[in-house]
Amino acid sequence: MSDMDAYRASGTERLRTDDLLALMPKHGASALDVGARDGHFSLLMAERFDNVTALDLSQPRITHPKINSVAGNAAALDFPDRCFDLVFCAEVLEHIPSPALERACTELARVCRSTLLIGVPFDQDIRVGRTTCSHCGQTNPPWGHVNRFDEARLANLFPSLHLAERSLIGSTRERTNALSTWLMDQAGNPYGTYSQDEPCVHCNHPLGEAAPRSFVRKLITKAAFLGQRLQRPFIAERANWIHLRFERAN
């Protein structure tokens, strides 16, 4: 089993997938999967829709008679207004910095004829799991997540659509604090998400591996973890993901 197959089979990922499918229309003529990557959701959507367009920055490699794979940018979609019954965009918006984020959301709403389904991490503390790029030395958010979303921020990005349904999925208590974040930065962020595919958000090079730590940096790392442990009893649980289904009123 590949790493991706193992990830798809995990309990948390199955929970996320099942909820998105429950929010998705059961059938329709056309659907757009924005950020299709390996085509996991595109293939599931092909069971419900007559035609599915799978879009990513690089053309996805998906072989299916109902799926048309295209390269494109969510902030500048090359499709007519209101041409898809469903526009699906999950685990994408957290990667797009402003002002491209606002343009992308306007584009998603523009090409949506009926339903827009959005999924993002919920209220993620993007200081946890930061990395330090081995090429430029700059600090990066985990997994290339440059945005933090709650329901209000998401809803405000789609003013032309009606929020029809919301789901909060999973649970986590993952938080840090300003002091521990600063200490981890000083230590070179040795426990960041260096296995991610996303490049450095500053120089666009692969992140590389975490830098070797000196004795002093090891002490700083321990101090950062101590700060996180001391605050843990005061951190409330929250959901891992938020899924919003928008509908076009007219």
C-alpha positions in Angstrom: 0.0 0.0 0.0 1.4 3.4 -1.0 1.6 6.3 1.5 -1.3 8.0 -0.2 -3.4 4.8 -0.1 -2.7 4.5 3.6 -3.7 8.1 4.1 -7.0 7.6 2.2 -7.7 4.5 4.3 -7.1 6.2 7.7 -10.1 6.8 9.9 -9.8 10.6 9.9 -9.6 10.8 6.2 -12.5 8.5 5.7 -14.5 10.7 8.0 -13.6 13.8 6.0 -14.4 12.1 2.7 -17.8 10.6 3.9 -18.9 14.0 5.1 -18.1 15.8 1.9 -19.9 13.1 -0.1 -22.9 13.5 2.2 -23.0 17.2 1.4 -22.6 16.7 -2.3 -25.6 16.4 -4.7 -26.5 12.8 -5.6 -26.5 13.5 -9.4 -26.1 16.3 -11.9 -24.9 17.1 -15.4 -21.5 18.7 -14.8 -19.0 19.2 -11.9 -15.7 20.9 -11.4 -13.1 19.5 -9.0 -10.7 22.3 -8.2 -7.3 21.0 -6.9 -8.0 17.5 -8.2 -4.4 16.2 -7.6 -4.6 12.4 -7.9 -8.2 12.4 -8.9 -9.6 10.8 -5.7 -12.7 13.0 -5.5 -13.0 13.4 -9.3 -13.5 9.6 -9.5 -16.1 9.7 -6.7 -17.9 12.6 -8.4 -17.9 10.7 -11.7 -20.3 8.2 -10.1 -22.8 11.0 -9.6 -22.3 13.4 -12.5 -22.4 13.0 -16.3 -19.2 15.0 -16.8 -16.4 16.0 -14.4 -13.7 18.5 -15.0 -10.6 17.8 -12.9 -8.5 20.9 -12.6 -5.1 21.5 -11.0 -2.1 23.7 -11.6 -0.5 20.8 -13.5 -2.9 18.7 -15.6 -4.0 15.7 -13.5 -3.3 12.2 -14.8 -6.7 10.6 -14.6 -8.1 8.1 -17.0 -11.9 7.9 -16.9 -14.5 8.3 -19.7 -16.5 10.9 -17.7 -13.5 13.0 -16.5 -11.7 15.7 -18.4 -8.4 16.7 -16.9 -7.2 20.2 -17.4 -4.4 22.5 -16.1 -5.6 25.8 -14.7 -5.5 28.4 -12.0 -8.4 28.7 -9.5 -7.9 32.5 -9.5 -8.4 32.7 -13.3 -10.8 30.0 -14.4 -11.2 29.6 -18.2 -14.9 28.6 -18.1 -18.1 30.5 -18.8 -20.3 31.9 -16.0 -22.5 29.4 -14.2 -21.4 26.4 -16.3 -21.1 23.7 -13.5 -23.9 22.2 -11.4 -21.3 21.5 -8.7 -18.1 23.3 -8.0 -16.0 21.3 -5.5 -13.0 22.7 -3.7 -11.5 20.9 -0.7 -8.1 21.3 0.9 -7.1 24.1 -1.5 -8.0 27.6 -0.2 -5.7 27.3 2.8 -2.8 27.3 0.3 -3.7 30.4 -1.6 -2.3 33.8 -0.3 -4.2 37.0 -0.7 -5.1 38.7 -3.0 -5.2 35.6 -5.1 -7.5 33.9 -2.5 -10.2 36.5 -3.0 -9.9 36.2 -6.8 -10.2 32.4 -6.6 -13.3 32.6 -4.4 -14.9 35.0 -6.8 -14.1 32.7 -9.7 -15.5 29.6 -7.9 -18.8 31.4 -7.3 -18.8 32.8 -10.9 -18.7 29.3 -12.6 -21.1 27.8 -10.1 -24.6 27.2 -11.5 -26.1 25.6 -8.4 -23.9 24.2 -5.6 -20.5 25.1 -4.3 -18.9 22.8 -1.8 -15.9 24.0 0.2 -13.6 22.1 2.6 -10.7 23.5 4.6 -9.0 22.9 8.0 -10.9 24.6 10.8 -9.3 27.4 12.8 -5.9 25.7 12.3 -3.0 27.1 14.3 -0.6 27.4 11.4 2.3 28.1 13.9 2.3 24.4 14.8 4.6 22.3 12.6 6.3 25.3 11.0 9.5 24.6 8.9 12.6 26.5 8.1 13.6 26.3 4.4 17.2 24.9 3.9 17.5 27.0 0.7 16.5 30.5 1.8 16.3 30.1 5.6 12.8 31.6 5.8 10.0 30.2 8.0 7.1 28.4 6.4 3.7 27.4 7.7 2.9 23.7 7.9 1.9 22.0 4.7 2.0 25.3 2.9 -1.2 26.5 4.7 -1.0 30.2 4.6 -4.6 30.8 5.7 -6.6 30.1 8.8 -10.4 29.8 8.4 -13.5 29.9 10.6 -17.1 29.9 9.3 -17.4 33.7 9.2 -14.3 34.2 7.1 -15.3 31.6 4.7 -18.8 32.8 4.3 -17.6 36.4 3.7 -15.5 35.1 0.8 -18.7 34.1 -1.1 -21.2 36.9 -0.7 -23.1 36.1 -3.8 -24.1 32.6 -2.6 -26.4 31.4 0.2 -24.8 29.2 2.9 -27.1 26.2 3.0 -25.3 23.7 5.3 -22.2 23.4 7.5 -20.3 20.5 9.0 -17.5 20.4 11.6 -15.5 17.2 11.3 -12.9 15.5 13.6 -11.4 16.9 16.7 -8.0 18.3 17.8 -6.4 20.3 20.6 -3.3 21.2 18.6 -2.3 24.7 19.6 0.9 26.6 20.5 1.7 30.0 21.8 3.8 33.0 20.8 6.7 32.2 23.1 6.9 28.5 22.0 6.6 29.5 18.4 9.5 32.0 18.8 11.6 29.3 20.5 11.0 26.8 17.8 12.0 29.3 15.2 15.3 29.9 17.1 15.8 26.1 17.1 15.3 25.9 13.3 11.8 24.3 13.6 13.2 20.7 13.8 9.9 19.0 14.0 8.1 20.8 11.2 6.2 19.2 8.2 9.3 18.6 6.1 7.7 15.6 4.4 5.3 17.9 2.6 5.1 18.2 -1.2 4.5 21.9 -1.0 7.7 24.0 -1.7 8.9 27.0 0.3 6.3 29.8 0.2 9.1 32.4 -0.1 11.6 31.0 -2.7 9.5 28.1 -4.2 12.4 25.6 -3.7 11.9 22.3 -1.9 12.2 22.7 1.8 14.9 20.1 2.3 15.4 18.5 5.7 15.5 20.1 9.1 19.0 21.5 9.9 21.1 19.6 12.4 20.7 20.9 16.0 23.4 22.0 18.3 23.2 21.3 22.0 21.9 24.8 22.6 19.2 24.4 19.9 18.2 21.1 21.6 17.7 23.0 24.9 15.6 25.6 23.1 13.5 23.0 21.6 12.8 21.4 25.0 11.8 24.8 26.3 9.4 25.3 23.5 7.7 21.9 24.1 7.5 22.7 27.9 5.6 25.9 27.0 3.2 23.9 24.9 2.7 21.3 27.7 2.0 24.0 30.3 -0.8 25.5 28.2 -2.4 22.2 27.2 -4.9 21.8 30.1 -6.4 25.2 29.1 -6.9 24.3 25.4 -10.4 23.3 24.3 -11.1 20.7 21.6 -12.1 22.0 18.2 -12.9 20.4 14.9 -10.2 19.5 12.4 -12.2 20.5 9.3 -15.1 22.7 8.3 -17.2 21.9 5.2 -19.6 24.5 3.8 -22.2 23.9 1.1 -23.3 27.1 -0.7 -26.3 27.3 -3.0 -27.1 29.9 -5.7 -30.4 31.6 -4.9 -31.3 32.5 -8.5 
